[in-house]
Amino acid sequence: MADYESLHRQCRTLESLFDTKLTSYSRLASTITRNQDDIEAGGSRERWKDVEGEVEDLLEKLRETNDELLALSNNPDTPPSQSMSRAIQRHGEVYQDYAKELRRTKTNVQHALDKVNLLSGVRNDIEAYKSSAADSLLAERGRIDSSHSMTDQILDQAYETRAEFSRQSMSLASINTRMTGVISTIPGINNLLSMIKSRRRRDSIILGILIGGCLLLLISYMSR
């Protein structure tokens, strides 16, 4: 029964290795669940894939060894003893328990990863919205600054125009003052201006009398 002893030892070795790897795999799943925000930065996804592959390989080897033990127990030429049958049955039960535990752990890990992907998508959408809102605010700020700059330019032009008007007014006042001074220094110029004004007044009176007379004649003609 050397074959049985060899397969029995191989089963126990694989079970021990599988138990250790499955514990590591379960801890990694717990880490992923707790630290969902750091899964990418910490490389948990890559470690999870590596450990999962190792656990699946060990489980497959354990299944093959159990199949060999079962085939050995069903060999009529070398029937196993009662203790061997119980050991083979126990190895099969352990394999089934390990397979269930691995499926449960893989499901938990996948749920955690799905949640991480969902949260990552939501976070990316929020960041995109924040970026878009920030761009809109910057654009609006630029328009406001441009409007303020244009307003400042208009005010500067208005102040410059007012200053130019003030300079021109002062220049005209200075010219008027000089003209008045020049007129006052020329002999007889005031008398000449007075005569011009008197003649204009007289012409205005004569023109008014003529217009009035014409109106009276027109009224008298129309009343006939």
Disulfide bonds with the S-S distance in Angstrom:
none
